Amino acid sequence: MIIVTGAGGTVGSELVKQLRAANVPFRVAYHSATKVAAAKAGGLDAVSVDFAKPETLAPAFRGAETLFLLFAGGMGQTEGEIAAVEAAKASGMKRIVKLSVIGAEGDDYSFAQIHRPVERAIEASGLAWTHLRPNGFMQNVVNYFAPTIRDHGAFYQPAGDAKISHVDVRDIARVAVAALTGSGHEEKAYTITGPEALTYHDVAAKLSTATGKAIRYVPLSDDDAKSGMVGAGIPPFYADLLVDLNRHYRAGGGSAVSDAVRVVTGSPAIDFDTFAREYATMLA
Ligand SMILES: NC(=O)c1ccc[n+]([C@@H]2O[C@H](COP(=O)([O-])OP(=O)(O)OC[C@H]3O[C@@H](n4cnc5c(N)ncnc54)[C@H](OP(=O)(O)O)[C@@H]3O)[C@@H](O)[C@H]2O)c1
């Protein structure tokens, strides 16, 4: 049986949908007690976990053979995920599929430095592993940019003219389903991207076409971006991680286009025009 951590988040909720459709036995792990209750009411095998409390992991993992490991804690994320790897090993699991980040292997920017130590711990665990290393999610547009797009038709990032091959989380979930349920993915790290690298000016043009309203990208300096994020309630340490991610993008770190989605799933990655059309109403 598979256990999905981070099941209530952007990637996890899509993965749950797809595992359900594939009729595969799985358990979902949430941090939020409300989500556990709702999932149980919907007929799912649901448990609560707190990566900051390793003692919650063993009971949740009991009986599972495969762990989908996803955490978005920011502070303490690396330690929490490594605790989960140790708990998976202690509970007799056989395989870990980890949601990591593009360029983790380089270990040379904020999010890579959060994820790579976890990848290393998994590789040293003796369990079978697959690392999923996605680029920035297309869904960030609706999750993070939508309020200012709705308010005044603009979004703000310190990415300059960087090209980024954003990926649709539905494709990340499709690759995850293959890695969790199929064979041939052991000891592999998949860089998962969309089919094209676009600047945020390109993204703004595509969103304008899809929504029928003018949407602009406004490039910011690192300092202005950080103060804007902190002003919007993002903790300063996390704002620093995001500013560094954009520095990495400006240095070309998000521009590679991989064919992992097509190779692993047999069908092509969703392009930005399609994503924009399908999510346009959320930006109105
Ligand atoms: N956003 C991007 O563009 C991007 C790109 C590449 C990689 N990534 C990586 O993707 C991951 C984030 O994925 P996501 O956007 O799907 O996450 P998300 O939507 O932010 O959801 C985070 C999940 O973590 C769970 N969680 C929070 N605190 C927890 C705790 N203390 N113990 C256990 N679970 C806890 C939440 O549980 P509840 O649902 O119960 O609250 C939620 O399901 C991060 O590791 C990030 O580095 C993100």
The ligand as a Tripos MOL2 file, in Angstrom:
@<TRIPOS>MOLECULE
LIG
   48    52     1     0     0
SMALL
NO_CHARGES

@<TRIPOS>ATOM
      1 N1          5.5280   25.6250   -5.7990 N.am      1 LIG1
      2 C1          6.4360   25.3150   -6.6910 C.2       1 LIG1
      3 O1          6.5170   25.9210   -7.7690 O.2       1 LIG1
      4 C2          7.3960   24.1700   -6.4330 C.ar      1 LIG1
      5 C3          8.2760   23.7860   -7.4560 C.ar      1 LIG1
      6 C4          9.1350   22.7020   -7.2290 C.ar      1 LIG1
      7 C5          9.1130   22.0300   -6.0000 C.ar      1 LIG1
      8 N2          8.2590   22.4480   -5.0370 N.ar      1 LIG1
      9 C6          8.2560   21.7050   -3.7420 C.3       1 LIG1
     10 O2          6.9510   21.1650   -3.5870 O.3       1 LIG1
     11 C7          6.6620   21.0760   -2.2100 C.3       1 LIG1
     12 C8          5.3570   21.7620   -1.9650 C.3       1 LIG1
     13 O3          4.3280   21.0850   -2.6400 O.3       1 LIG1
     14 P1          2.8470   21.6750   -2.6530 P.3       1 LIG1
     15 O4          2.8920   23.0360   -3.2590 O.co2     1 LIG1
     16 O5          1.9530   20.6490   -3.2250 O.co2     1 LIG1
     17 O6          2.5780   21.8770   -1.0940 O.3       1 LIG1
     18 P2          1.4490   22.7530   -0.4270 P.3       1 LIG1
     19 O7          0.2910   22.9360   -1.3390 O.co2     1 LIG1
     20 O8          2.0730   23.9500    0.2010 O.co2     1 LIG1
     21 O9          0.9790   21.7590    0.7140 O.3       1 LIG1
     22 C9          1.8410   21.4570    1.7680 C.3       1 LIG1
     23 C10         1.4140   20.1690    2.4160 C.3       1 LIG1
     24 O10         2.2640   19.9620    3.5550 O.3       1 LIG1
     25 C11         1.4460   19.5600    4.6340 C.3       1 LIG1
     26 N3          2.0320   20.0110    5.8860 N.ar      1 LIG1
     27 C12         2.2310   21.2780    6.3260 C.ar      1 LIG1
     28 N4          2.8040   21.2590    7.5440 N.ar      1 LIG1
     29 C13         2.9520   19.9540    7.8760 C.ar      1 LIG1
     30 C14         3.4880   19.2830    9.0070 C.ar      1 LIG1
     31 N5          3.9990   19.9510   10.0630 N.pl3     1 LIG1
     32 N6          3.4990   17.9260    9.0020 N.ar      1 LIG1
     33 C15         2.9840   17.2310    7.9550 C.ar      1 LIG1
     34 N7          2.4810   17.8100    6.8440 N.ar      1 LIG1
     35 C16         2.4630   19.1530    6.8200 C.ar      1 LIG1
     36 C17         0.1140   20.2530    4.4170 C.3       1 LIG1
     37 O11        -0.8630   19.4730    5.0740 O.3       1 LIG1
     38 P3         -2.4110   19.8950    5.1910 P.3       1 LIG1
     39 O12        -2.9510   19.8180    3.7920 O.co2     1 LIG1
     40 O13        -3.0250   18.9270    6.0970 O.co2     1 LIG1
     41 O14        -2.4280   21.3150    5.7260 O.co2     1 LIG1
     42 C18        -0.0230   20.2180    2.9080 C.3       1 LIG1
     43 O15        -0.6650   19.0480    2.4780 O.3       1 LIG1
     44 C19         7.8080   21.7340   -1.4540 C.3       1 LIG1
     45 O16         8.6810   20.7460   -0.9710 O.3       1 LIG1
     46 C20         8.4680   22.5870   -2.5270 C.3       1 LIG1
     47 O17         9.8410   22.8350   -2.2690 O.3       1 LIG1
     48 C21         7.3960   23.4860   -5.2070 C.ar      1 LIG1
@<TRIPOS>BOND
     1     1     2 1
     2     2     3 2
     3     2     4 1
     4     4     5 ar
     5     4    48 ar
     6     5     6 ar
     7     6     7 ar
     8     7     8 ar
     9     8     9 1
    10     8    48 ar
    11     9    10 1
    12     9    46 1
    13    10    11 1
    14    11    12 1
    15    11    44 1
    16    12    13 1
    17    13    14 1
    18    14    15 2
    19    14    16 1
    20    14    17 1
    21    17    18 1
    22    18    19 2
    23    18    20 1
    24    18    21 1
    25    21    22 1
    26    22    23 1
    27    23    24 1
    28    23    42 1
    29    24    25 1
    30    25    26 1
    31    25    36 1
    32    26    27 ar
    33    26    35 ar
    34    27    28 ar
    35    28    29 ar
    36    29    30 ar
    37    29    35 ar
    38    30    31 1
    39    30    32 ar
    40    32    33 ar
    41    33    34 ar
    42    34    35 ar
    43    36    37 1
    44    36    42 1
    45    37    38 1
    46    38    39 2
    47    38    40 1
    48    38    41 1
    49    42    43 1
    50    44    45 1
    51    44    46 1
    52    46    47 1
@<TRIPOS>SUBSTRUCTURE
     1 LIG1         1 GROUP 0 **** ****
